[in-house]
Amino acid sequence: MRLSRYFMPVLKENPVDAQIVSHRLMLRAGMIKQSSAGIYSWLPMGFKVLKKIEDIVHEEQQRAGHMPMLMPTIQSADLWRESGRYDAFGDEMLRIKDRHDRDMLFTPTAEELITDIFRAHVGSYKDLPLTLYQIQWKFRDEIRPRFGVMRGREFYMKDGYNFDLTKEAALHAYNRHLVSYLRTYERMGLQAIPMRADSGAMGGDNTHEFLVLAETGESEVFYDSAVTDLTFGDRAIDYDSVAQCQGVLEEFTTKYARTDETHDEALFNQIPEERRRVARGIEVGQIFYFGTKYSEALNATVDDGQGGKTPVHMGSHGIGVSRLLGAIIEASHDDKGIIWPEGVTPFHCGIVNLKQGDEAADAACDGLYSALTNAGLEPLYDDRKERAGGKFATMDLIGLPWRITVGPRGLKNGVVEVTSRRSGVSEEMTPEAAVAKVAAIYAAL
């Protein structure tokens, strides 16, 4: 993409109403525009990153054997009355009426709807286990939306639901989700720590939140610093293996890590003092096992193979896709702007022409643009007639991981400059070597 043809309304000054880094940088980089309180339009670059995050979530969900689907954003209130949650959910639920005066609601979550789908089509234990998921817009009428996409009223969310015959099978689904989430977050350049949490309105005894450490986090967290040394890496996991999934869960959850809601001071004090940490974290996902709470309320049963009917065991598993975008920025930025991890960057590489209109510089940039594109990458070529300082400031603000700078002086020596946004280190090399270097980085992901 040539920047001269791209819609990216960059702001030079920090918006006065943006309180945290991710909100300020998303507005400044032209990624979002507020429509009303807690509701945003996603402009081209913001939408591009959102889709990158969504693609990773889809890939890891399907790797774990979960099936994608799509449910409506508007639900009937009847199902929620059947489960007993219509009145209990509170004022965060946006309740509406259609033209026939029927009570409807804008989906805050979809346990009732997915259970209704299950009970209509699944009647035998032979059809289990089953895990379905969607990525869909949700709405919760926050009393005080703030922090941009981190605490908006409308948000993009992956919500998954497992149906199993027994508690043991459902807990395997729980462990499988924890493993798949760890891989998902690492691919986005995040270290998300699973922490035992409170189940709240969802119900059930088993739940873990995934939190990314950040100064602007809403939750206070207490943890053993040893947990931050753990990585999922590229290890192969058989998601059908109960033992493997259980082993990874134990590896990542035996070290102390809890939110303020479940913090146990006595247990925390058993950790060596030099490893005790108190910080703040941003919740980017949560998994729940809640047993037969919804299946009993909505009569979602299956033939148990012995002539009887039994309610299925269920769990739900959420990832805040739009919230993740803000969390990545909170965890990866500096005073110049965003620093995108390679896995979610909107463009793989920036090309900066230091002297637009110079025949050699223009030709070299066009050649780089074509070569990178032919290598299967998406470069962003800053071909504007703008001073060099302004081009560098824009590239730093939008945070592309790699920048290739082209100027007449370097070209006389047959070289361009390749710069890492994260480290700031620059290296001179031939244009062909620059393309090969950037292509190899992304090929290794």
C-alpha positions as CSV (number, residue, x, y, z in Angstrom):
1,M,0.0,0.0,0.0
2,R,1.2,3.5,-0.9
3,L,0.6,5.9,2.0
4,S,-0.4,8.6,-0.4
5,R,-3.4,6.5,-1.3
6,Y,-4.2,5.1,2.2
7,F,-6.8,6.5,4.6
8,M,-4.9,6.9,7.8
9,P,-5.9,10.2,9.5
10,V,-2.9,10.7,11.8
11,L,-3.1,13.2,14.6
12,K,-0.1,15.2,15.7
13,E,-1.3,16.0,19.2
14,N,-2.6,13.8,22.0
15,P,-6.4,13.8,22.3
16,V,-7.3,15.5,25.6
17,D,-10.0,13.0,26.5
18,A,-7.8,9.9,26.0
19,Q,-6.6,8.7,29.5
20,I,-4.4,5.7,28.7
21,V,-1.6,5.0,26.2
22,S,-3.5,2.6,23.9
23,H,-6.5,5.0,23.5
24,R,-4.2,7.9,22.8
25,L,-2.1,6.0,20.2
26,M,-5.1,4.4,18.5
27,L,-6.6,7.8,18.0
28,R,-3.4,9.4,16.9
29,A,-2.5,6.6,14.5
30,G,-5.9,6.9,12.8
31,M,-7.1,3.5,13.9
32,I,-10.4,4.3,15.4
33,K,-12.9,7.2,15.7
34,Q,-15.4,7.4,18.5
35,S,-19.0,7.3,17.4
36,S,-20.6,7.7,20.8
37,A,-19.6,6.8,24.4
38,G,-17.8,3.5,24.3
39,I,-18.6,2.8,20.7
40,Y,-16.0,3.2,17.9
41,S,-15.7,3.0,14.1
42,W,-12.7,0.9,13.1
43,L,-10.8,2.8,10.4
44,P,-8.7,0.9,7.9
45,M,-5.5,0.3,9.9
46,G,-7.3,-0.5,13.1
47,F,-9.6,-2.8,11.2
48,K,-6.6,-4.5,9.6
49,V,-5.0,-5.3,13.0
50,L,-8.4,-6.4,14.4
51,K,-8.6,-8.9,11.6
52,K,-5.1,-10.1,12.2
53,I,-6.0,-10.8,15.8
54,E,-9.2,-12.5,14.7
55,D,-7.4,-14.8,12.3
56,I,-5.0,-16.0,14.9
57,V,-7.9,-16.8,17.3
58,H,-9.7,-18.7,14.5
59,E,-6.5,-20.7,13.6
60,E,-5.8,-21.7,17.2
61,Q,-9.4,-22.5,18.0
62,Q,-9.7,-24.8,15.0
63,R,-6.3,-26.3,15.8
64,A,-7.8,-27.4,19.1
65,G,-10.8,-29.0,17.3
66,H,-13.4,-26.3,17.9
67,M,-15.9,-25.4,15.2
68,P,-16.7,-21.9,14.1
69,M,-20.3,-20.6,13.7
70,L,-22.2,-17.3,14.0
71,M,-25.1,-16.4,16.2
72,P,-27.2,-13.2,16.0
73,T,-26.4,-10.0,18.0
74,I,-30.1,-9.6,18.9
75,Q,-31.7,-12.3,21.1
76,S,-35.1,-13.0,22.5
77,A,-35.6,-12.3,26.2
78,D,-37.6,-15.5,26.5
79,L,-34.5,-17.7,26.6
80,W,-33.0,-15.5,29.3
81,R,-36.1,-15.7,31.4
82,E,-36.0,-19.5,31.0
83,S,-32.5,-19.6,32.4
84,G,-33.3,-17.0,35.1
85,R,-30.7,-14.5,34.0
86,Y,-32.9,-11.9,32.3
87,D,-33.5,-9.9,35.5
88,A,-30.3,-11.1,37.3
89,F,-27.9,-9.8,34.6
90,G,-28.5,-6.2,35.6
91,D,-28.3,-2.8,33.9
92,E,-25.4,-3.8,31.6
93,M,-27.9,-5.6,29.4
94,L,-29.3,-3.4,26.7
95,R,-33.0,-4.4,26.7
96,I,-35.1,-3.4,23.7
97,K,-38.6,-4.1,22.2
98,D,-39.3,-4.8,18.6
99,R,-42.4,-3.4,16.7
100,H,-44.6,-6.2,18.0
101,D,-43.7,-5.2,21.6
102,R,-41.6,-8.4,22.1
103,D,-38.8,-8.1,24.6
104,M,-35.4,-8.4,23.0
105,L,-31.8,-7.8,24.0
106,F,-28.5,-7.0,22.4
107,T,-26.2,-9.9,23.1
108,P,-23.8,-9.5,26.1
109,T,-23.0,-13.3,26.0
110,A,-24.6,-16.3,24.4
111,E,-24.9,-19.2,26.9
112,E,-28.6,-19.4,26.5
113,L,-28.7,-19.2,22.7
114,I,-26.0,-21.8,22.2
115,T,-27.8,-24.1,24.7
116,D,-31.0,-23.7,22.8
117,I,-29.3,-24.6,19.5
118,F,-27.7,-27.7,21.2
119,R,-31.0,-29.0,22.7
120,A,-32.7,-28.6,19.3
121,H,-30.2,-30.7,17.4
122,V,-28.2,-33.0,19.8
123,G,-29.9,-35.8,21.6
124,S,-27.3,-38.6,22.0
125,Y,-24.1,-39.1,24.0
126,K,-22.6,-40.3,20.7
127,D,-22.6,-36.7,19.4
128,L,-20.3,-35.6,22.3
129,P,-17.9,-34.0,22.9
130,L,-18.8,-30.9,21.0
131,T,-17.3,-27.4,21.1
132,L,-18.7,-24.5,19.1
133,Y,-17.5,-21.0,19.0
134,Q,-18.1,-17.6,17.3
135,I,-16.4,-14.3,17.0
136,Q,-19.2,-11.7,17.1
137,W,-20.0,-8.2,18.3
138,K,-21.3,-7.9,21.9
139,F,-22.8,-5.0,23.8
140,R,-22.7,-4.3,27.5
141,D,-24.1,-0.9,28.7
142,E,-21.2,0.1,30.9
143,I,-22.1,2.8,33.3
144,R,-18.9,4.6,32.6
145,P,-17.2,3.5,29.4
146,R,-13.5,4.6,29.3
147,F,-10.1,3.7,28.1
148,G,-11.1,3.4,24.5
149,V,-11.5,-0.2,23.3
150,M,-10.3,-1.5,26.6
151,R,-13.6,-0.8,28.3
152,G,-16.1,0.0,25.6
153,R,-19.8,-0.7,25.4
154,E,-19.6,-2.5,22.0
155,F,-16.8,-5.0,21.7
156,Y,-15.7,-7.9,19.4
157,M,-15.4,-11.2,21.3
158,K,-14.7,-14.8,20.7
159,D,-17.0,-16.9,22.8
160,G,-16.9,-20.7,22.8
161,Y,-19.0,-23.3,24.4
162,N,-18.3,-27.0,25.1
163,F,-20.8,-29.7,25.7
164,D,-19.6,-33.0,27.4
165,L,-21.2,-36.0,28.9
166,T,-19.3,-36.0,32.2
167,K,-17.5,-33.5,34.4
168,E,-14.2,-35.2,33.7
169,A,-14.7,-34.7,29.9
170,A,-15.7,-31.1,30.5
171,L,-12.6,-30.4,32.6
172,H,-10.5,-31.8,29.7
173,A,-12.2,-29.2,27.5
174,Y,-11.3,-26.6,30.1
175,N,-7.7,-27.6,30.0
176,R,-7.7,-27.8,26.2
177,H,-8.9,-24.2,26.1
178,L,-6.2,-23.0,28.5
179,V,-3.5,-24.6,26.3
180,S,-5.0,-23.1,23.1
181,Y,-5.2,-19.7,24.7
182,L,-1.6,-19.8,25.8
183,R,-0.6,-20.5,22.2
184,T,-2.9,-17.8,20.9
185,Y,-1.5,-15.0,23.1
186,E,2.1,-15.9,22.4
187,R,1.5,-15.7,18.7
188,M,0.4,-12.1,19.3
189,G,3.6,-11.3,21.2
190,L,1.9,-11.3,24.6
191,Q,2.6,-13.1,27.8
192,A,-0.8,-13.6,29.3
193,I,-0.7,-15.2,32.7
194,P,-3.6,-17.5,33.7
195,M,-4.9,-16.6,37.1
196,R,-7.6,-18.3,39.2
197,A,-10.5,-15.9,39.4
198,D,-14.1,-15.4,40.5
199,S,-16.8,-16.7,38.1
200,G,-19.2,-13.9,38.8
201,A,-22.5,-14.0,36.9
202,M,-21.4,-17.0,34.8
203,G,-21.5,-19.4,37.8
204,G,-19.4,-22.5,38.4
205,D,-16.3,-23.3,40.5
206,N,-13.6,-23.5,37.9
207,T,-12.4,-20.3,36.1
208,H,-9.2,-18.7,35.1
209,E,-8.6,-15.2,33.8
210,F,-5.8,-14.4,31.4
211,L,-4.1,-11.1,32.3
212,V,-1.4,-9.1,30.5
213,L,0.7,-7.1,32.9
214,A,0.4,-3.4,32.3
215,E,0.4,-0.3,34.5
216,T,-3.1,0.7,33.3
217,G,-4.6,-2.7,34.2
218,E,-7.9,-2.6,36.0
219,S,-7.1,-5.6,38.2
220,E,-4.5,-5.8,41.0
221,V,-2.6,-9.0,40.6
222,F,-0.3,-11.0,42.9
223,Y,2.1,-13.5,41.4
224,D,5.3,-15.4,41.7
225,S,7.8,-13.9,39.3
226,A,8.8,-17.4,38.2
227,V,5.5,-17.6,36.2
228,T,6.8,-14.9,33.8
229,D,9.6,-17.2,32.8
230,L,7.2,-19.8,31.3
231,T,6.6,-19.9,27.5
232,F,4.5,-22.2,25.4
233,G,7.0,-22.0,22.5
234,D,6.5,-24.2,19.5
235,R,5.9,-27.4,21.4
236,A,3.5,-29.9,19.8
237,I,0.4,-30.7,21.7
238,D,-2.1,-33.5,21.1
239,Y,-5.3,-31.7,22.1
240,D,-7.1,-35.0,22.4
241,S,-4.6,-36.1,25.1
242,V,-6.0,-35.5,28.6
243,A,-2.5,-36.0,30.1
244,Q,-0.7,-33.5,27.8
245,C,-3.3,-30.8,28.3
246,Q,-3.4,-31.4,32.1
247,G,0.4,-31.2,32.1
248,V,0.5,-27.8,30.5
249,L,-2.2,-26.5,32.7
250,E,-0.3,-27.6,35.8
251,E,2.9,-26.1,34.5
252,F,1.3,-22.7,34.1
253,T,-1.0,-22.7,37.1
254,T,1.0,-24.3,39.9
255,K,3.0,-21.1,40.4
256,Y,1.0,-18.5,42.4
257,A,-0.9,-16.0,40.3
258,R,-4.2,-14.5,41.4
259,T,-6.3,-11.4,41.0
260,D,-7.3,-9.3,44.0
261,E,-10.7,-11.1,44.1
262,T,-9.1,-14.5,44.9
263,H,-5.8,-13.4,46.5
264,D,-4.7,-15.5,49.5
265,E,-2.2,-13.6,51.6
266,A,-1.0,-16.7,53.5
267,L,-0.3,-18.6,50.3
268,F,1.4,-15.6,48.8
269,N,3.7,-15.2,51.8
270,Q,5.0,-18.7,51.2
271,I,6.7,-17.6,48.0
272,P,10.3,-16.5,48.5
273,E,10.2,-12.7,49.1
274,E,12.4,-11.9,46.2
275,R,9.9,-13.5,43.8
276,R,6.7,-11.9,45.2
277,R,5.2,-9.4,42.8
278,V,2.3,-7.0,43.0
279,A,1.2,-5.3,39.8
280,R,-1.7,-4.5,37.6
281,G,-3.1,-6.5,34.8
282,I,-5.5,-6.3,31.8
283,E,-7.9,-9.1,31.4
284,V,-7.8,-10.5,27.8
285,G,-9.7,-13.7,28.2
286,Q,-11.5,-16.1,30.6
287,I,-12.5,-19.7,30.7
288,F,-15.3,-21.3,32.8
289,Y,-16.5,-24.7,33.7
290,F,-20.0,-24.3,35.1
291,G,-21.3,-27.9,35.0
292,T,-25.0,-28.4,34.4
293,K,-26.2,-24.9,35.3
294,Y,-27.6,-24.0,31.9
295,S,-28.3,-27.5,30.6
296,E,-30.6,-28.1,33.6
297,A,-32.3,-24.7,33.4
298,L,-32.9,-25.1,29.6
299,N,-33.4,-28.9,29.6
300,A,-30.4,-29.7,27.4
301,T,-30.1,-33.4,27.9
302,V,-28.8,-36.4,25.9
303,D,-29.5,-40.1,25.9
304,D,-26.8,-41.5,28.2
305,G,-26.7,-44.9,26.5
306,Q,-28.3,-46.7,29.4
307,G,-31.9,-45.8,28.7
308,G,-31.9,-42.5,30.6
309,K,-31.4,-38.8,30.0
310,T,-28.7,-36.7,31.5
311,P,-27.9,-33.0,31.4
312,V,-24.7,-32.2,29.6
313,H,-21.7,-30.6,31.3
314,M,-20.8,-27.2,29.9
315,G,-18.2,-24.5,29.9
316,S,-17.7,-21.2,28.2
317,H,-14.5,-19.6,27.0
318,G,-14.0,-16.0,26.0
319,I,-11.3,-13.9,24.3
320,G,-11.8,-10.1,24.0
321,V,-10.6,-9.7,20.4
322,S,-11.0,-5.9,20.2
323,R,-9.7,-5.5,23.8
324,L,-6.6,-7.5,22.8
325,L,-5.6,-4.8,20.3
326,G,-5.5,-2.2,23.1
327,A,-3.7,-4.6,25.4
328,I,-1.0,-5.3,22.8
329,I,-0.3,-1.5,22.6
330,E,-0.3,-1.1,26.4
331,A,2.3,-3.9,26.6
332,S,4.3,-2.8,23.5
333,H,5.0,0.9,23.0
334,D,7.5,3.6,23.8
335,D,7.3,7.4,23.9
336,K,7.3,7.6,20.1
337,G,4.4,5.3,19.5
338,I,3.2,1.8,19.0
339,I,5.6,-1.2,18.6
340,W,3.7,-4.0,16.9
341,P,4.7,-7.6,17.3
342,E,5.3,-9.2,14.0
343,G,2.3,-11.5,14.4
344,V,-0.3,-8.8,14.3
345,T,1.4,-5.8,12.5
346,P,-0.9,-4.1,10.0
347,F,1.9,-4.0,7.5
348,H,5.0,-6.1,7.5
349,C,7.5,-3.4,6.7
350,G,7.6,0.4,6.1
351,I,9.5,1.9,3.2
352,V,10.6,5.5,3.6
353,N,11.8,7.5,0.6
354,L,14.0,10.3,1.8
355,K,13.9,12.2,-1.4
356,Q,10.6,11.8,-3.2
357,G,11.0,12.8,-6.9
358,D,14.7,11.7,-7.1
359,E,14.8,9.3,-10.0
360,A,17.2,6.7,-8.3
361,A,15.4,6.9,-4.9
362,D,11.9,6.5,-6.5
363,A,13.1,3.5,-8.6
364,A,14.7,1.8,-5.6
365,C,11.6,2.2,-3.5
366,D,9.4,0.9,-6.3
367,G,11.7,-2.1,-6.6
368,L,11.6,-2.8,-2.9
369,Y,7.8,-2.5,-2.9
370,S,7.5,-5.0,-5.7
371,A,10.0,-7.4,-4.3
372,L,8.4,-7.4,-0.9
373,T,5.0,-7.8,-2.4
374,N,6.2,-10.7,-4.6
375,A,7.6,-12.3,-1.4
376,G,4.0,-12.4,0.0
377,L,4.5,-9.5,2.3
378,E,2.5,-6.2,2.7
379,P,4.7,-3.2,2.7
380,L,3.6,0.4,3.5
381,Y,5.5,2.8,1.2
382,D,5.6,6.4,2.5
383,D,5.6,8.1,-0.9
384,R,4.4,11.4,0.3
385,K,6.2,14.6,-0.5
386,E,6.9,15.2,3.2
387,R,10.1,16.0,5.0
388,A,12.2,13.1,6.3
389,G,11.5,13.9,10.0
390,G,7.8,13.8,9.4
391,K,8.0,10.4,7.7
392,F,10.1,8.9,10.5
393,A,7.7,10.3,13.1
394,T,4.7,8.7,11.3
395,M,6.5,5.3,11.0
396,D,7.4,5.4,14.7
397,L,3.9,6.3,15.6
398,I,2.2,3.5,13.7
399,G,4.8,1.1,14.9
400,L,5.6,-1.2,12.0
401,P,8.3,-3.7,13.2
402,W,10.7,-3.0,10.3
403,R,11.6,0.0,8.3
404,I,13.7,0.3,5.1
405,T,15.0,3.8,4.5
406,V,16.1,4.7,1.0
407,G,18.1,7.8,0.2
408,P,20.4,9.1,-2.6
409,R,23.5,9.0,-0.5
410,G,23.1,5.3,0.5
411,L,22.1,4.3,-3.1
412,K,25.4,5.7,-4.3
413,N,27.0,3.0,-2.2
414,G,24.4,0.4,-3.3
415,V,22.8,0.2,0.2
416,V,19.6,0.9,2.0
417,E,19.0,1.1,5.8
418,V,17.0,-1.6,7.7
419,T,15.8,-0.5,11.1
420,S,14.1,-2.5,13.9
421,R,11.4,-0.5,15.5
422,R,11.7,-2.5,18.8
423,S,15.5,-2.1,19.3
424,G,16.1,1.0,17.2
425,V,19.2,-0.8,15.6
426,S,19.9,0.0,12.0
427,E,21.9,-1.9,9.5
428,E,23.0,-1.0,6.0
429,M,22.7,-3.7,3.2
430,T,21.8,-4.1,-0.4
431,P,18.1,-3.8,-1.3
432,E,18.1,-7.5,-2.2
433,A,19.5,-8.4,1.2
434,A,17.0,-6.1,2.9
435,V,14.1,-7.9,1.2
436,A,15.6,-11.3,2.1
437,K,16.1,-10.3,5.7
438,V,12.5,-9.1,6.2
439,A,11.0,-12.1,4.3
440,A,13.0,-14.5,6.5
441,I,11.8,-12.9,9.7
442,Y,8.2,-13.5,8.8
443,A,8.8,-16.9,7.3
444,A,10.0,-18.0,10.7
445,L,6.8,-17.1,12.5
